[in-house]
């Protein structure tokens, strides 16, 4: 962090953009976890995706917490940097990664009002296949406050 704060006006090439990603945190290497989940649950089908820690913000969020996001166009999964902490169990981080990866393979649906729905019934069905799904959800409920202001 810190070295390249100023925005560069020149167009960036894909390779340079890649170098800005960082999957190695202080406690967890996201790439290693991603590869493990990819092979255990997706038959290595998501090799084209990158995973990175999101940018650290000055203040943690107040109301709700987004553990991870996936951007289909760029094939990037971002994980919230506050999860790079010693109290976070590895299996919880794997669950967050698994959830985002599922978005890449379970198609969204359009509901009767024309709204996009990404957490479909099929999505939830597949999400429950994660080996410690219930444990992970419980951990999330019990620890959410630690991530909020
Ligand atoms: Zn989701």
Backbone and ligand atoms as CSV (ligand in chain L), in Angstrom:
chain,resi,resn,atom,element,x,y,z
A,1,UNK,N,N,0.823,-1.217,0.000
A,1,UNK,CA,C,0.000,0.000,0.000
A,1,UNK,C,C,0.847,1.252,0.000
A,2,UNK,N,N,0.237,2.341,-0.472
A,2,UNK,CA,C,0.881,3.628,-0.301
A,2,UNK,C,C,1.743,4.089,-1.469
A,3,UNK,N,N,2.432,3.174,-2.088
A,3,UNK,CA,C,3.408,3.571,-3.103
A,3,UNK,C,C,2.771,4.187,-4.350
A,4,UNK,N,N,1.637,3.664,-4.744
A,4,UNK,CA,C,1.074,4.104,-6.005
A,4,UNK,C,C,-0.303,4.706,-5.828
A,5,UNK,N,N,-0.377,5.681,-4.948
A,5,UNK,CA,C,-1.699,6.219,-4.644
A,5,UNK,C,C,-2.254,7.101,-5.749
A,6,UNK,N,N,-1.375,7.880,-6.399
A,6,UNK,CA,C,-1.880,8.814,-7.390
A,6,UNK,C,C,-2.386,8.071,-8.621
A,7,UNK,N,N,-3.459,8.563,-9.166
A,7,UNK,CA,C,-4.025,7.947,-10.367
A,7,UNK,C,C,-3.137,8.264,-11.559
A,8,UNK,N,N,-2.914,7.264,-12.368
A,8,UNK,CA,C,-2.120,7.479,-13.576
A,8,UNK,C,C,-3.085,7.739,-14.722
A,9,UNK,N,N,-2.827,8.787,-15.463
A,9,UNK,CA,C,-3.786,9.147,-16.508
A,9,UNK,C,C,-3.607,8.289,-17.761
A,10,UNK,N,N,-2.390,7.806,-17.979
A,10,UNK,CA,C,-2.153,7.001,-19.170
A,10,UNK,C,C,-2.946,5.698,-19.082
A,11,UNK,N,N,-3.332,5.215,-20.246
A,11,UNK,CA,C,-4.094,3.974,-20.294
A,11,UNK,C,C,-3.244,2.826,-19.759
A,12,UNK,N,N,-3.855,2.033,-18.945
A,12,UNK,CA,C,-3.107,0.909,-18.394
A,12,UNK,C,C,-3.306,-0.339,-19.254
A,13,UNK,N,N,-2.268,-1.099,-19.341
A,13,UNK,CA,C,-2.379,-2.348,-20.073
A,13,UNK,C,C,-2.810,-3.453,-19.114
A,14,UNK,N,N,-3.444,-4.481,-19.645
A,14,UNK,CA,C,-3.947,-5.543,-18.769
A,14,UNK,C,C,-2.908,-6.110,-17.815
A,15,UNK,N,N,-1.685,-6.280,-18.298
A,15,UNK,CA,C,-0.661,-6.871,-17.436
A,15,UNK,C,C,-0.358,-5.969,-16.240
A,16,UNK,N,N,-0.265,-4.668,-16.518
A,16,UNK,CA,C,0.006,-3.729,-15.416
A,16,UNK,C,C,-1.123,-3.743,-14.406
A,17,UNK,N,N,-2.332,-3.861,-14.934
A,17,UNK,CA,C,-3.468,-3.898,-14.013
A,17,UNK,C,C,-3.389,-5.130,-13.135
A,18,UNK,N,N,-2.962,-6.230,-13.710
A,18,UNK,CA,C,-2.851,-7.468,-12.941
A,18,UNK,C,C,-1.881,-7.319,-11.777
A,19,UNK,N,N,-0.828,-6.577,-12.026
A,19,UNK,CA,C,0.190,-6.444,-10.993
A,19,UNK,C,C,-0.323,-5.683,-9.768
A,20,UNK,N,N,-1.410,-4.972,-9.956
A,20,UNK,CA,C,-1.947,-4.241,-8.808
A,20,UNK,C,C,-2.749,-5.151,-7.880
A,21,UNK,N,N,-3.094,-6.309,-8.372
A,21,UNK,CA,C,-3.845,-7.224,-7.520
A,21,UNK,C,C,-2.938,-7.835,-6.479
A,22,UNK,N,N,-3.519,-8.051,-5.342
A,22,UNK,CA,C,-2.726,-8.683,-4.311
A,22,UNK,C,C,-3.557,-9.748,-3.623
A,23,UNK,N,N,-3.151,-10.982,-3.810
A,23,UNK,CA,C,-3.895,-12.062,-3.162
A,23,UNK,C,C,-3.232,-12.479,-1.856
A,24,UNK,N,N,-2.020,-11.984,-1.633
A,24,UNK,CA,C,-1.336,-12.335,-0.402
A,24,UNK,C,C,-1.639,-11.320,0.694
A,25,UNK,N,N,-2.281,-11.792,1.727
A,25,UNK,CA,C,-2.544,-10.910,2.850
A,25,UNK,C,C,-1.527,-11.157,3.938
A,26,UNK,N,N,-1.800,-10.595,5.093
A,26,UNK,CA,C,-0.895,-10.809,6.207
A,26,UNK,C,C,-1.106,-12.211,6.785
A,27,UNK,N,N,-2.363,-12.662,6.775
A,27,UNK,CA,C,-2.696,-13.962,7.376
A,27,UNK,C,C,-3.123,-15.019,6.373
A,28,UNK,N,N,-3.720,-14.567,5.272
A,28,UNK,CA,C,-4.238,-15.526,4.301
A,28,UNK,C,C,-3.765,-15.224,2.886
A,29,UNK,N,N,-3.470,-16.269,2.165
A,29,UNK,CA,C,-3.194,-16.141,0.741
A,29,UNK,C,C,-4.461,-16.567,0.003
A,30,UNK,N,N,-5.156,-15.585,-0.555
A,30,UNK,CA,C,-6.435,-15.863,-1.208
A,30,UNK,C,C,-6.304,-16.815,-2.384
A,31,UNK,N,N,-5.199,-16.705,-3.099
A,31,UNK,CA,C,-5.013,-17.552,-4.279
A,31,UNK,C,C,-4.976,-19.025,-3.883
A,32,UNK,N,N,-4.300,-19.314,-2.807
A,32,UNK,CA,C,-4.205,-20.703,-2.348
A,32,UNK,C,C,-5.589,-21.231,-1.969
A,33,UNK,N,N,-6.380,-20.395,-1.282
A,33,UNK,CA,C,-7.722,-20.811,-0.882
A,33,UNK,C,C,-8.633,-20.946,-2.106
A,34,UNK,N,N,-8.500,-20.000,-3.024
A,34,UNK,CA,C,-9.281,-20.036,-4.257
A,34,UNK,C,C,-8.999,-21.336,-5.029
A,35,UNK,N,N,-7.729,-21.668,-5.175
A,35,UNK,CA,C,-7.359,-22.883,-5.907
A,35,UNK,C,C,-7.925,-24.134,-5.246
A,36,UNK,N,N,-7.916,-24.134,-3.924
A,36,UNK,CA,C,-8.439,-25.278,-3.181
A,36,UNK,C,C,-9.948,-25.420,-3.418
A,37,UNK,N,N,-10.676,-24.325,-3.273
A,37,UNK,CA,C,-12.127,-24.352,-3.484
A,37,UNK,C,C,-12.437,-24.689,-4.942
A,38,UNK,N,N,-11.651,-24.135,-5.848
A,38,UNK,CA,C,-11.853,-24.396,-7.278
A,38,UNK,C,C,-11.724,-25.881,-7.593
A,39,UNK,N,N,-10.752,-26.521,-7.003
A,39,UNK,CA,C,-10.572,-27.943,-7.304
A,39,UNK,C,C,-11.580,-28.800,-6.544
A,40,UNK,N,N,-11.925,-28.422,-5.313
A,40,UNK,CA,C,-12.853,-29.250,-4.540
A,40,UNK,C,C,-14.301,-29.148,-4.995
A,41,UNK,N,N,-14.685,-27.981,-5.476
A,41,UNK,CA,C,-16.102,-27.769,-5.786
A,41,UNK,C,C,-16.406,-27.475,-7.253
A,42,UNK,N,N,-15.417,-27.044,-8.014
A,42,UNK,CA,C,-15.715,-26.602,-9.375
A,42,UNK,C,C,-14.902,-27.338,-10.439
A,43,UNK,N,N,-14.247,-28.395,-10.038
A,43,UNK,CA,C,-13.476,-29.176,-10.993
A,43,UNK,C,C,-12.464,-28.295,-11.751
A,44,UNK,N,N,-11.927,-27.301,-11.053
A,44,UNK,CA,C,-10.948,-26.356,-11.621
A,44,UNK,C,C,-11.481,-25.533,-12.794
A,45,UNK,N,N,-12.798,-25.391,-12.852
A,45,UNK,CA,C,-13.397,-24.721,-14.005
A,45,UNK,C,C,-13.223,-23.200,-14.000
A,46,UNK,N,N,-12.822,-22.627,-12.865
A,46,UNK,CA,C,-12.780,-21.154,-12.784
A,46,UNK,C,C,-11.355,-20.611,-12.836
A,47,UNK,N,N,-10.528,-21.267,-13.583
A,47,UNK,CA,C,-9.109,-20.879,-13.657
A,47,UNK,C,C,-8.901,-19.474,-14.192
A,48,UNK,N,N,-9.840,-18.971,-14.988
A,48,UNK,CA,C,-9.666,-17.657,-15.613
A,48,UNK,C,C,-9.873,-16.503,-14.639
A,49,UNK,N,N,-10.304,-16.811,-13.434
A,49,UNK,CA,C,-10.621,-15.747,-12.477
A,49,UNK,C,C,-9.417,-15.342,-11.629
A,50,UNK,N,N,-9.407,-14.070,-11.276
A,50,UNK,CA,C,-8.399,-13.566,-10.346
A,50,UNK,C,C,-9.068,-13.298,-9.013
A,51,UNK,N,N,-8.304,-13.426,-7.961
A,51,UNK,CA,C,-8.848,-13.086,-6.651
A,51,UNK,C,C,-7.896,-12.122,-5.974
A,52,UNK,N,N,-8.444,-11.137,-5.311
A,52,UNK,CA,C,-7.601,-10.115,-4.682
A,52,UNK,C,C,-8.270,-9.571,-3.421
A,53,UNK,N,N,-7.452,-9.093,-2.518
A,53,UNK,CA,C,-7.999,-8.358,-1.378
A,53,UNK,C,C,-8.468,-7.011,-1.878
A,54,UNK,N,N,-9.606,-6.555,-1.415
A,54,UNK,CA,C,-10.091,-5.229,-1.780
A,54,UNK,C,C,-9.238,-4.163,-1.111
A,55,UNK,N,N,-9.474,-2.932,-1.516
A,55,UNK,CA,C,-8.722,-1.833,-0.906
A,55,UNK,C,C,-9.164,-1.606,0.515
A,56,UNK,N,N,-8.209,-1.254,1.319
A,56,UNK,CA,C,-8.539,-0.902,2.706
A,56,UNK,C,C,-9.104,0.506,2.750
A,57,UNK,N,N,-10.190,0.675,3.456
A,57,UNK,CA,C,-10.768,2.011,3.629
A,57,UNK,C,C,-10.372,2.517,5.000
A,58,UNK,N,N,-10.497,3.840,5.143
A,58,UNK,CA,C,-10.110,4.431,6.435
A,58,UNK,C,C,-11.028,3.948,7.547
A,59,UNK,N,N,-12.319,3.919,7.232
A,59,UNK,CA,C,-13.284,3.522,8.257
A,59,UNK,C,C,-14.044,2.278,7.836
A,60,UNK,N,N,-14.296,1.402,8.772
A,60,UNK,CA,C,-15.131,0.253,8.435
A,60,UNK,C,C,-16.571,0.706,8.197
A,61,UNK,N,N,-17.356,-0.095,7.492
A,61,UNK,CA,C,-18.746,0.298,7.219
A,61,UNK,C,C,-19.585,0.298,8.496
A,62,UNK,N,N,-20.685,1.044,8.432
A,62,UNK,CA,C,-21.540,1.188,9.606
A,62,UNK,C,C,-22.682,0.191,9.642
A,63,UNK,N,N,-23.363,0.082,8.501
A,63,UNK,CA,C,-24.642,-0.626,8.483
A,63,UNK,C,C,-24.515,-2.094,8.098
A,64,UNK,N,N,-23.896,-2.320,6.992
A,64,UNK,CA,C,-23.793,-3.702,6.546
A,64,UNK,C,C,-22.391,-3.934,6.002
A,65,UNK,N,N,-22.072,-5.180,5.865
A,65,UNK,CA,C,-20.714,-5.533,5.505
A,65,UNK,C,C,-20.723,-6.443,4.278
A,66,UNK,N,N,-19.963,-6.061,3.273
A,66,UNK,CA,C,-19.875,-6.889,2.067
A,66,UNK,C,C,-18.569,-7.688,2.138
A,67,UNK,N,N,-18.702,-8.975,2.357
A,67,UNK,CA,C,-17.514,-9.815,2.515
A,67,UNK,C,C,-16.745,-9.986,1.212
A,68,UNK,N,N,-17.507,-10.099,0.124
A,68,UNK,CA,C,-16.839,-10.296,-1.152
A,68,UNK,C,C,-17.705,-9.845,-2.307
A,69,UNK,N,N,-17.076,-9.635,-3.455
A,69,UNK,CA,C,-17.821,-9.288,-4.667
A,69,UNK,C,C,-17.178,-10.028,-5.831
A,70,UNK,N,N,-17.957,-10.164,-6.902
A,70,UNK,CA,C,-17.392,-10.737,-8.120
A,70,UNK,C,C,-17.765,-9.832,-9.283
A,71,UNK,N,N,-16.794,-9.565,-10.139
A,71,UNK,CA,C,-17.017,-8.748,-11.311
A,71,UNK,C,C,-16.821,-9.647,-12.515
A,72,UNK,N,N,-17.925,-9.945,-13.171
A,72,UNK,CA,C,-17.875,-10.899,-14.274
A,72,UNK,C,C,-17.051,-10.400,-15.463
A,73,UNK,N,N,-17.208,-9.109,-15.792
A,73,UNK,CA,C,-16.535,-8.571,-16.985
A,73,UNK,C,C,-15.025,-8.770,-16.898
A,74,UNK,N,N,-14.478,-8.492,-15.716
A,74,UNK,CA,C,-13.034,-8.612,-15.545
A,74,UNK,C,C,-12.613,-9.919,-14.885
A,75,UNK,N,N,-13.600,-10.705,-14.526
A,75,UNK,CA,C,-13.333,-11.981,-13.840
A,75,UNK,C,C,-12.469,-11.776,-12.587
A,76,UNK,N,N,-12.929,-10.875,-11.760
A,76,UNK,CA,C,-12.203,-10.583,-10.522
A,76,UNK,C,C,-13.102,-10.788,-9.309
A,77,UNK,N,N,-12.583,-11.525,-8.371
A,77,UNK,CA,C,-13.258,-11.662,-7.086
A,77,UNK,C,C,-12.475,-10.824,-6.089
A,78,UNK,N,N,-13.204,-9.953,-5.391
A,78,UNK,CA,C,-12.555,-9.124,-4.368
A,78,UNK,C,C,-13.066,-9.522,-3.003
A,79,UNK,N,N,-12.145,-9.658,-2.087
A,79,UNK,CA,C,-12.510,-10.033,-0.721
A,79,UNK,C,C,-12.172,-8.865,0.208
A,80,UNK,N,N,-13.098,-8.585,1.123
A,80,UNK,CA,C,-12.897,-7.438,2.008
A,80,UNK,C,C,-11.637,-7.624,2.866
A,81,UNK,N,N,-10.762,-6.613,2.874
A,81,UNK,CA,C,-9.479,-6.762,3.577
A,81,UNK,C,C,-9.599,-6.973,5.090
A,82,UNK,N,N,-10.762,-6.613,5.673
A,82,UNK,CA,C,-10.897,-6.844,7.123
A,82,UNK,C,C,-10.981,-8.339,7.451
A,83,UNK,N,N,-11.194,-9.160,6.418
A,83,UNK,CA,C,-11.209,-10.614,6.658
A,83,UNK,C,C,-9.800,-11.181,6.788
A,84,UNK,N,N,-8.810,-10.369,6.470
A,84,UNK,CA,C,-7.421,-10.810,6.641
A,84,UNK,C,C,-7.016,-10.565,8.092
A,85,UNK,N,N,-7.586,-11.373,8.969
A,85,UNK,CA,C,-7.377,-11.171,10.404
A,85,UNK,C,C,-7.248,-12.525,11.092
A,86,UNK,N,N,-6.493,-12.560,12.187
A,86,UNK,CA,C,-6.234,-13.853,12.846
A,86,UNK,C,C,-7.471,-14.515,13.448
A,87,UNK,N,N,-8.509,-13.747,13.755
A,87,UNK,CA,C,-9.694,-14.378,14.357
A,87,UNK,C,C,-10.633,-14.987,13.327
A,88,UNK,N,N,-10.341,-14.767,12.044
A,88,UNK,CA,C,-11.199,-15.309,10.980
A,88,UNK,C,C,-10.783,-16.746,10.668
A,89,UNK,N,N,-11.702,-17.704,10.826
A,89,UNK,CA,C,-11.337,-19.090,10.513
A,89,UNK,C,C,-11.151,-19.288,9.003
A,90,UNK,N,N,-10.215,-20.142,8.652
A,90,UNK,CA,C,-9.957,-20.409,7.235
A,90,UNK,C,C,-11.214,-20.891,6.523
A,91,UNK,N,N,-11.981,-21.754,7.211
A,91,UNK,CA,C,-13.187,-22.290,6.565
A,91,UNK,C,C,-14.228,-21.214,6.324
A,92,UNK,N,N,-14.206,-20.122,7.115
A,92,UNK,CA,C,-15.148,-19.037,6.846
A,92,UNK,C,C,-14.727,-18.290,5.585
A,93,UNK,N,N,-13.443,-18.037,5.472
A,93,UNK,CA,C,-12.931,-17.360,4.277
A,93,UNK,C,C,-13.187,-18.216,3.036
A,94,UNK,N,N,-13.029,-19.503,3.173
A,94,UNK,CA,C,-13.314,-20.403,2.048
A,94,UNK,C,C,-14.787,-20.333,1.664
A,95,UNK,N,N,-15.628,-20.200,2.664
A,95,UNK,CA,C,-17.060,-20.082,2.384
A,95,UNK,C,C,-17.365,-18.792,1.603
A,96,UNK,N,N,-16.732,-17.690,2.008
A,96,UNK,CA,C,-16.936,-16.412,1.317
A,96,UNK,C,C,-16.473,-16.530,-0.147
A,97,UNK,N,N,-15.330,-17.168,-0.342
A,97,UNK,CA,C,-14.797,-17.359,-1.692
A,97,UNK,C,C,-15.722,-18.271,-2.498
A,98,UNK,N,N,-16.171,-19.344,-1.858
A,98,UNK,CA,C,-17.084,-20.283,-2.516
A,98,UNK,C,C,-18.358,-19.573,-2.969
A,99,UNK,N,N,-18.893,-18.727,-2.100
A,99,UNK,CA,C,-20.108,-17.976,-2.425
A,99,UNK,C,C,-19.891,-17.128,-3.688
A,100,UNK,N,N,-18.779,-16.409,-3.741
A,100,UNK,CA,C,-18.524,-15.556,-4.907
A,100,UNK,C,C,-18.299,-16.393,-6.166
A,101,UNK,N,N,-17.604,-17.503,-6.018
A,101,UNK,CA,C,-17.353,-18.369,-7.180
A,101,UNK,C,C,-18.655,-18.953,-7.713
A,102,UNK,N,N,-19.578,-19.237,-6.815
A,102,UNK,CA,C,-20.876,-19.774,-7.243
A,102,UNK,C,C,-21.587,-18.807,-8.179
A,103,UNK,N,N,-21.408,-17.507,-7.929
A,103,UNK,CA,C,-22.027,-16.511,-8.804
A,103,UNK,C,C,-21.541,-16.664,-10.242
A,104,UNK,N,N,-20.325,-17.168,-10.406
A,104,UNK,CA,C,-19.769,-17.321,-11.748
A,104,UNK,C,C,-20.409,-18.488,-12.500
A,105,UNK,N,N,-20.993,-19.427,-11.770
A,105,UNK,CA,C,-21.517,-20.622,-12.452
A,105,UNK,C,C,-23.038,-20.763,-12.373
A,106,UNK,N,N,-23.672,-20.101,-11.401
A,106,UNK,CA,C,-25.132,-20.197,-11.320
A,106,UNK,C,C,-25.729,-18.963,-12.006
A,107,UNK,N,N,-26.471,-19.169,-13.073
A,107,UNK,CA,C,-27.000,-18.011,-13.804
A,107,UNK,C,C,-28.013,-17.219,-12.992
A,108,UNK,N,N,-28.033,-15.905,-13.232
A,108,UNK,CA,C,-29.032,-15.075,-12.562
A,108,UNK,C,C,-30.383,-15.282,-13.223
A,109,UNK,N,N,-31.425,-14.890,-12.511
A,109,UNK,CA,C,-32.775,-15.005,-13.063
A,109,UNK,C,C,-33.442,-13.639,-13.014
A,110,UNK,N,N,-34.437,-13.465,-13.844
A,110,UNK,CA,C,-35.211,-12.228,-13.833
A,110,UNK,C,C,-36.571,-12.555,-13.216
A,111,UNK,N,N,-36.944,-11.804,-12.187
A,111,UNK,CA,C,-38.224,-12.123,-11.539
A,111,UNK,C,C,-39.393,-11.507,-12.304
A,112,UNK,N,N,-40.613,-11.723,-11.759
A,112,UNK,CA,C,-41.787,-11.281,-12.515
A,112,UNK,C,C,-41.843,-9.757,-12.678
A,113,UNK,N,N,-41.131,-9.044,-11.815
A,113,UNK,CA,C,-41.115,-7.581,-11.953
A,113,UNK,C,C,-39.937,-7.090,-12.800
A,114,UNK,N,N,-39.245,-8.022,-13.403
A,114,UNK,CA,C,-38.141,-7.644,-14.280
A,114,UNK,C,C,-36.844,-7.338,-13.555
A,115,UNK,N,N,-36.779,-7.690,-12.283
A,115,UNK,CA,C,-35.557,-7.423,-11.525
A,115,UNK,C,C,-34.600,-8.603,-11.603
A,116,UNK,N,N,-33.319,-8.269,-11.652
A,116,UNK,CA,C,-32.290,-9.314,-11.653
A,116,UNK,C,C,-32.232,-9.949,-10.282
A,117,UNK,N,N,-32.132,-11.257,-10.314
A,117,UNK,CA,C,-32.018,-11.973,-9.052
A,117,UNK,C,C,-30.779,-12.860,-9.144
A,118,UNK,N,N,-29.795,-12.587,-8.294
A,118,UNK,CA,C,-28.567,-13.392,-8.360
A,118,UNK,C,C,-28.582,-14.521,-7.326
A,119,UNK,N,N,-29.264,-14.276,-6.206
A,119,UNK,CA,C,-29.374,-15.335,-5.203
A,119,UNK,C,C,-30.666,-16.113,-5.446
A,120,UNK,N,N,-30.590,-16.974,-6.412
A,120,UNK,CA,C,-31.755,-17.755,-6.822
A,120,UNK,C,C,-31.885,-18.996,-5.937
A,121,UNK,N,N,-32.996,-19.700,-6.117
A,121,UNK,CA,C,-33.166,-20.946,-5.357
A,121,UNK,C,C,-32.045,-21.934,-5.650
A,122,UNK,N,N,-31.692,-21.995,-6.923
A,122,UNK,CA,C,-30.598,-22.885,-7.320
A,122,UNK,C,C,-29.283,-22.449,-6.659
A,123,UNK,N,N,-29.094,-21.138,-6.558
A,123,UNK,CA,C,-27.897,-20.626,-5.900
A,123,UNK,C,C,-27.853,-21.087,-4.445
A,124,UNK,N,N,-28.967,-20.913,-3.743
A,124,UNK,CA,C,-29.002,-21.309,-2.329
A,124,UNK,C,C,-28.850,-22.819,-2.166
A,125,UNK,N,N,-29.407,-23.563,-3.093
A,125,UNK,CA,C,-29.279,-25.019,-3.022
A,125,UNK,C,C,-27.801,-25.415,-3.125
A,126,UNK,N,N,-27.114,-24.806,-4.090
A,126,UNK,CA,C,-25.697,-25.133,-4.266
A,126,UNK,C,C,-24.847,-24.589,-3.127
A,127,UNK,N,N,-25.253,-23.447,-2.581
A,127,UNK,CA,C,-24.483,-22.860,-1.495
A,127,UNK,C,C,-24.452,-23.786,-0.277
A,128,UNK,N,N,-25.569,-24.456,-0.057
A,128,UNK,CA,C,-25.656,-25.357,1.103
A,128,UNK,C,C,-24.766,-26.594,0.959
A,129,UNK,N,N,-24.232,-26.811,-0.237
A,129,UNK,CA,C,-23.350,-27.964,-0.456
A,129,UNK,C,C,-21.941,-27.719,0.110
A,130,UNK,N,N,-21.664,-26.487,0.473
A,130,UNK,CA,C,-20.349,-26.192,1.055
A,130,UNK,C,C,-20.194,-26.960,2.368
A,131,UNK,N,N,-19.008,-27.538,2.598
A,131,UNK,CA,C,-18.872,-28.511,3.680
A,131,UNK,C,C,-19.212,-27.983,5.079
A,132,UNK,N,N,-18.972,-26.715,5.327
A,132,UNK,CA,C,-19.417,-26.236,6.649
A,132,UNK,C,C,-20.286,-25.008,6.494
A,133,UNK,N,N,-21.248,-25.108,5.613
A,133,UNK,CA,C,-22.163,-24.004,5.328
A,133,UNK,C,C,-22.832,-23.463,6.593
A,134,UNK,N,N,-23.429,-24.348,7.374
A,134,UNK,CA,C,-24.184,-23.890,8.548
A,134,UNK,C,C,-23.268,-23.275,9.606
A,135,UNK,N,N,-22.120,-23.897,9.765
A,135,UNK,CA,C,-21.136,-23.379,10.699
A,135,UNK,C,C,-20.680,-21.976,10.257
A,136,UNK,N,N,-20.486,-21.820,8.958
A,136,UNK,CA,C,-20.036,-20.531,8.417
A,136,UNK,C,C,-21.103,-19.458,8.604
A,137,UNK,N,N,-22.364,-19.814,8.354
A,137,UNK,CA,C,-23.438,-18.835,8.524
A,137,UNK,C,C,-23.574,-18.429,9.986
A,138,UNK,N,N,-23.418,-19.398,10.872
A,138,UNK,CA,C,-23.510,-19.100,12.291
A,138,UNK,C,C,-22.350,-18.179,12.708
A,139,UNK,N,N,-21.171,-18.505,12.207
A,139,UNK,CA,C,-20.009,-17.676,12.540
A,139,UNK,C,C,-20.221,-16.241,12.065
A,140,UNK,N,N,-20.802,-16.108,10.877
A,140,UNK,CA,C,-21.085,-14.782,10.324
A,140,UNK,C,C,-22.035,-14.009,11.246
A,141,UNK,N,N,-23.109,-14.666,11.664
A,141,UNK,CA,C,-24.073,-14.024,12.575
A,141,UNK,C,C,-23.404,-13.590,13.876
A,142,UNK,N,N,-22.597,-14.466,14.399
A,142,UNK,CA,C,-22.003,-14.211,15.711
A,142,UNK,C,C,-20.866,-13.189,15.683
A,143,UNK,N,N,-20.272,-12.985,14.508
A,143,UNK,CA,C,-19.092,-12.125,14.432
A,143,UNK,C,C,-19.248,-10.867,13.597
A,144,UNK,N,N,-20.420,-10.692,13.020
A,144,UNK,CA,C,-20.638,-9.570,12.123
A,144,UNK,C,C,-20.249,-8.229,12.753
A,145,UNK,N,N,-20.593,-8.059,14.004
A,145,UNK,CA,C,-20.335,-6.781,14.672
A,145,UNK,C,C,-18.859,-6.413,14.728
A,146,UNK,N,N,-18.022,-7.395,14.679
A,146,UNK,CA,C,-16.585,-7.102,14.734
A,146,UNK,C,C,-16.108,-6.378,13.485
A,147,UNK,N,N,-16.912,-6.453,12.410
A,147,UNK,CA,C,-16.509,-5.831,11.153
A,147,UNK,C,C,-17.140,-4.455,10.947
A,148,UNK,N,N,-18.107,-4.148,11.813
A,148,UNK,CA,C,-18.809,-2.879,11.659
A,148,UNK,C,C,-18.296,-1.867,12.665
A,149,UNK,N,N,-18.609,-0.600,12.384
A,149,UNK,CA,C,-18.212,0.453,13.284
A,149,UNK,C,C,-19.106,0.505,14.513
L,1,ZN,ZN,ZN,-23.921,-13.305,-3.411
